[in-house]
């Protein structure tokens, strides 16, 4: 971690937000990359060997991820059926 520089962190950050396609044909989502970035931030900031300039870079705001497609929602009837089954 002592060798982790702000430039390396920024390259890692860009890689997570704009990942390469997977071999199986499934496209990674921007949200999954964003979540991995947040997890990476927590781990990196917890390490005592982290350089001060890198820590400042990591602590910068990440920003919001804008989803490109709509997420399907349950209808009221479906929600009530799920709620009834859970009880």
PyMOL commands that place a pseudoatom at each C-alpha (Angstrom):
pseudoatom trace, name=CA, resn=UNK, resi=1, chain=A, elem=C, hetatm=0, pos=[0.000, 0.000, 0.000]
pseudoatom trace, name=CA, resn=UNK, resi=2, chain=A, elem=C, hetatm=0, pos=[2.958, 2.328, 0.464]
pseudoatom trace, name=CA, resn=UNK, resi=3, chain=A, elem=C, hetatm=0, pos=[3.386, 2.235, -3.338]
pseudoatom trace, name=CA, resn=UNK, resi=4, chain=A, elem=C, hetatm=0, pos=[-0.226, 3.175, -4.054]
pseudoatom trace, name=CA, resn=UNK, resi=5, chain=A, elem=C, hetatm=0, pos=[-0.049, 6.655, -5.567]
pseudoatom trace, name=CA, resn=UNK, resi=6, chain=A, elem=C, hetatm=0, pos=[-2.892, 9.020, -6.472]
pseudoatom trace, name=CA, resn=UNK, resi=7, chain=A, elem=C, hetatm=0, pos=[-2.278, 8.231, -10.167]
pseudoatom trace, name=CA, resn=UNK, resi=8, chain=A, elem=C, hetatm=0, pos=[-2.614, 4.484, -9.578]
pseudoatom trace, name=CA, resn=UNK, resi=9, chain=A, elem=C, hetatm=0, pos=[-5.788, 5.047, -7.548]
pseudoatom trace, name=CA, resn=UNK, resi=10, chain=A, elem=C, hetatm=0, pos=[-7.317, 7.212, -10.279]
pseudoatom trace, name=CA, resn=UNK, resi=11, chain=A, elem=C, hetatm=0, pos=[-6.560, 4.565, -12.932]
pseudoatom trace, name=CA, resn=UNK, resi=12, chain=A, elem=C, hetatm=0, pos=[-8.183, 1.937, -10.673]
pseudoatom trace, name=CA, resn=UNK, resi=13, chain=A, elem=C, hetatm=0, pos=[-11.190, 4.212, -10.192]
pseudoatom trace, name=CA, resn=UNK, resi=14, chain=A, elem=C, hetatm=0, pos=[-11.642, 4.703, -13.938]
pseudoatom trace, name=CA, resn=UNK, resi=15, chain=A, elem=C, hetatm=0, pos=[-11.281, 0.963, -14.493]
pseudoatom trace, name=CA, resn=UNK, resi=16, chain=A, elem=C, hetatm=0, pos=[-14.090, 0.241, -12.012]
pseudoatom trace, name=CA, resn=UNK, resi=17, chain=A, elem=C, hetatm=0, pos=[-16.446, 2.875, -13.348]
pseudoatom trace, name=CA, resn=UNK, resi=18, chain=A, elem=C, hetatm=0, pos=[-15.801, 1.963, -17.027]
pseudoatom trace, name=CA, resn=UNK, resi=19, chain=A, elem=C, hetatm=0, pos=[-14.983, -1.769, -16.841]
pseudoatom trace, name=CA, resn=UNK, resi=20, chain=A, elem=C, hetatm=0, pos=[-14.038, -3.954, -19.789]
pseudoatom trace, name=CA, resn=UNK, resi=21, chain=A, elem=C, hetatm=0, pos=[-16.609, -6.495, -21.028]
pseudoatom trace, name=CA, resn=UNK, resi=22, chain=A, elem=C, hetatm=0, pos=[-16.499, -9.894, -19.326]
pseudoatom trace, name=CA, resn=UNK, resi=23, chain=A, elem=C, hetatm=0, pos=[-15.473, -13.031, -21.189]
pseudoatom trace, name=CA, resn=UNK, resi=24, chain=A, elem=C, hetatm=0, pos=[-18.832, -14.735, -20.593]
pseudoatom trace, name=CA, resn=UNK, resi=25, chain=A, elem=C, hetatm=0, pos=[-20.582, -12.019, -22.581]
pseudoatom trace, name=CA, resn=UNK, resi=26, chain=A, elem=C, hetatm=0, pos=[-22.262, -10.382, -19.579]
pseudoatom trace, name=CA, resn=UNK, resi=27, chain=A, elem=C, hetatm=0, pos=[-21.725, -6.660, -19.396]
pseudoatom trace, name=CA, resn=UNK, resi=28, chain=A, elem=C, hetatm=0, pos=[-20.758, -5.320, -15.961]
pseudoatom trace, name=CA, resn=UNK, resi=29, chain=A, elem=C, hetatm=0, pos=[-22.963, -2.513, -14.749]
pseudoatom trace, name=CA, resn=UNK, resi=30, chain=A, elem=C, hetatm=0, pos=[-21.798, 0.931, -13.719]
pseudoatom trace, name=CA, resn=UNK, resi=31, chain=A, elem=C, hetatm=0, pos=[-23.439, 0.378, -10.342]
pseudoatom trace, name=CA, resn=UNK, resi=32, chain=A, elem=C, hetatm=0, pos=[-21.460, -2.787, -9.631]
pseudoatom trace, name=CA, resn=UNK, resi=33, chain=A, elem=C, hetatm=0, pos=[-18.265, -0.884, -10.440]
pseudoatom trace, name=CA, resn=UNK, resi=34, chain=A, elem=C, hetatm=0, pos=[-19.388, 1.954, -8.184]
pseudoatom trace, name=CA, resn=UNK, resi=35, chain=A, elem=C, hetatm=0, pos=[-20.036, -0.483, -5.342]
pseudoatom trace, name=CA, resn=UNK, resi=36, chain=A, elem=C, hetatm=0, pos=[-16.588, -2.062, -5.780]
pseudoatom trace, name=CA, resn=UNK, resi=37, chain=A, elem=C, hetatm=0, pos=[-15.077, 1.415, -5.729]
pseudoatom trace, name=CA, resn=UNK, resi=38, chain=A, elem=C, hetatm=0, pos=[-16.788, 2.232, -2.427]
pseudoatom trace, name=CA, resn=UNK, resi=39, chain=A, elem=C, hetatm=0, pos=[-15.584, -1.065, -0.931]
pseudoatom trace, name=CA, resn=UNK, resi=40, chain=A, elem=C, hetatm=0, pos=[-12.047, -0.380, -2.164]
pseudoatom trace, name=CA, resn=UNK, resi=41, chain=A, elem=C, hetatm=0, pos=[-12.118, 3.077, -0.581]
pseudoatom trace, name=CA, resn=UNK, resi=42, chain=A, elem=C, hetatm=0, pos=[-13.079, 1.666, 2.820]
pseudoatom trace, name=CA, resn=UNK, resi=43, chain=A, elem=C, hetatm=0, pos=[-10.298, -0.930, 2.727]
pseudoatom trace, name=CA, resn=UNK, resi=44, chain=A, elem=C, hetatm=0, pos=[-7.619, 1.454, 1.468]
pseudoatom trace, name=CA, resn=UNK, resi=45, chain=A, elem=C, hetatm=0, pos=[-8.418, 4.180, 3.999]
pseudoatom trace, name=CA, resn=UNK, resi=46, chain=A, elem=C, hetatm=0, pos=[-8.202, 1.648, 6.853]
pseudoatom trace, name=CA, resn=UNK, resi=47, chain=A, elem=C, hetatm=0, pos=[-4.586, 0.762, 6.090]
pseudoatom trace, name=CA, resn=UNK, resi=48, chain=A, elem=C, hetatm=0, pos=[-1.941, 2.557, 8.185]
pseudoatom trace, name=CA, resn=UNK, resi=49, chain=A, elem=C, hetatm=0, pos=[0.718, 2.343, 5.430]
pseudoatom trace, name=CA, resn=UNK, resi=50, chain=A, elem=C, hetatm=0, pos=[-1.330, 4.477, 3.022]
pseudoatom trace, name=CA, resn=UNK, resi=51, chain=A, elem=C, hetatm=0, pos=[0.432, 7.627, 1.853]
pseudoatom trace, name=CA, resn=UNK, resi=52, chain=A, elem=C, hetatm=0, pos=[-1.142, 10.925, 2.921]
pseudoatom trace, name=CA, resn=UNK, resi=53, chain=A, elem=C, hetatm=0, pos=[-1.498, 12.270, -0.646]
pseudoatom trace, name=CA, resn=UNK, resi=54, chain=A, elem=C, hetatm=0, pos=[-3.157, 9.046, -1.755]
pseudoatom trace, name=CA, resn=UNK, resi=55, chain=A, elem=C, hetatm=0, pos=[-5.525, 9.154, 1.220]
pseudoatom trace, name=CA, resn=UNK, resi=56, chain=A, elem=C, hetatm=0, pos=[-6.597, 12.691, 0.241]
pseudoatom trace, name=CA, resn=UNK, resi=57, chain=A, elem=C, hetatm=0, pos=[-7.262, 11.504, -3.326]
pseudoatom trace, name=CA, resn=UNK, resi=58, chain=A, elem=C, hetatm=0, pos=[-9.260, 8.496, -2.121]
pseudoatom trace, name=CA, resn=UNK, resi=59, chain=A, elem=C, hetatm=0, pos=[-11.322, 10.647, 0.247]
pseudoatom trace, name=CA, resn=UNK, resi=60, chain=A, elem=C, hetatm=0, pos=[-12.589, 12.829, -2.620]
pseudoatom trace, name=CA, resn=UNK, resi=61, chain=A, elem=C, hetatm=0, pos=[-16.272, 12.469, -3.408]
pseudoatom trace, name=CA, resn=UNK, resi=62, chain=A, elem=C, hetatm=0, pos=[-17.101, 9.724, -5.840]
pseudoatom trace, name=CA, resn=UNK, resi=63, chain=A, elem=C, hetatm=0, pos=[-20.326, 11.195, -7.185]
pseudoatom trace, name=CA, resn=UNK, resi=64, chain=A, elem=C, hetatm=0, pos=[-23.592, 9.607, -8.170]
pseudoatom trace, name=CA, resn=UNK, resi=65, chain=A, elem=C, hetatm=0, pos=[-24.020, 6.848, -10.684]
pseudoatom trace, name=CA, resn=UNK, resi=66, chain=A, elem=C, hetatm=0, pos=[-26.782, 7.461, -13.201]
pseudoatom trace, name=CA, resn=UNK, resi=67, chain=A, elem=C, hetatm=0, pos=[-28.510, 4.250, -14.181]
pseudoatom trace, name=CA, resn=UNK, resi=68, chain=A, elem=C, hetatm=0, pos=[-29.092, 3.925, -17.884]
pseudoatom trace, name=CA, resn=UNK, resi=69, chain=A, elem=C, hetatm=0, pos=[-32.174, 1.691, -17.779]
pseudoatom trace, name=CA, resn=UNK, resi=70, chain=A, elem=C, hetatm=0, pos=[-35.338, 1.594, -15.719]
pseudoatom trace, name=CA, resn=UNK, resi=71, chain=A, elem=C, hetatm=0, pos=[-35.613, -0.888, -12.908]
pseudoatom trace, name=CA, resn=UNK, resi=72, chain=A, elem=C, hetatm=0, pos=[-38.807, -2.963, -12.907]
pseudoatom trace, name=CA, resn=UNK, resi=73, chain=A, elem=C, hetatm=0, pos=[-41.083, -2.585, -9.893]
pseudoatom trace, name=CA, resn=UNK, resi=74, chain=A, elem=C, hetatm=0, pos=[-43.655, -4.913, -8.370]
pseudoatom trace, name=CA, resn=UNK, resi=75, chain=A, elem=C, hetatm=0, pos=[-47.296, -4.118, -8.882]
pseudoatom trace, name=CA, resn=UNK, resi=76, chain=A, elem=C, hetatm=0, pos=[-49.410, -3.510, -5.775]
pseudoatom trace, name=CA, resn=UNK, resi=77, chain=A, elem=C, hetatm=0, pos=[-50.961, -6.997, -6.104]
pseudoatom trace, name=CA, resn=UNK, resi=78, chain=A, elem=C, hetatm=0, pos=[-47.533, -8.648, -6.414]
pseudoatom trace, name=CA, resn=UNK, resi=79, chain=A, elem=C, hetatm=0, pos=[-46.226, -6.731, -3.421]
pseudoatom trace, name=CA, resn=UNK, resi=80, chain=A, elem=C, hetatm=0, pos=[-49.206, -7.754, -1.295]
pseudoatom trace, name=CA, resn=UNK, resi=81, chain=A, elem=C, hetatm=0, pos=[-48.775, -11.419, -2.330]
pseudoatom trace, name=CA, resn=UNK, resi=82, chain=A, elem=C, hetatm=0, pos=[-45.097, -11.306, -1.335]
pseudoatom trace, name=CA, resn=UNK, resi=83, chain=A, elem=C, hetatm=0, pos=[-45.976, -9.625, 1.944]
pseudoatom trace, name=CA, resn=UNK, resi=84, chain=A, elem=C, hetatm=0, pos=[-48.686, -12.241, 2.656]
pseudoatom trace, name=CA, resn=UNK, resi=85, chain=A, elem=C, hetatm=0, pos=[-46.283, -15.113, 1.893]
pseudoatom trace, name=CA, resn=UNK, resi=86, chain=A, elem=C, hetatm=0, pos=[-43.644, -13.591, 4.194]
pseudoatom trace, name=CA, resn=UNK, resi=87, chain=A, elem=C, hetatm=0, pos=[-46.102, -13.474, 7.082]
for i in range(1, 87): cmd.bond("trace and resi %d" % i, "trace and resi %d" % (i + 1))
show_as sticks, trace
zoom trace
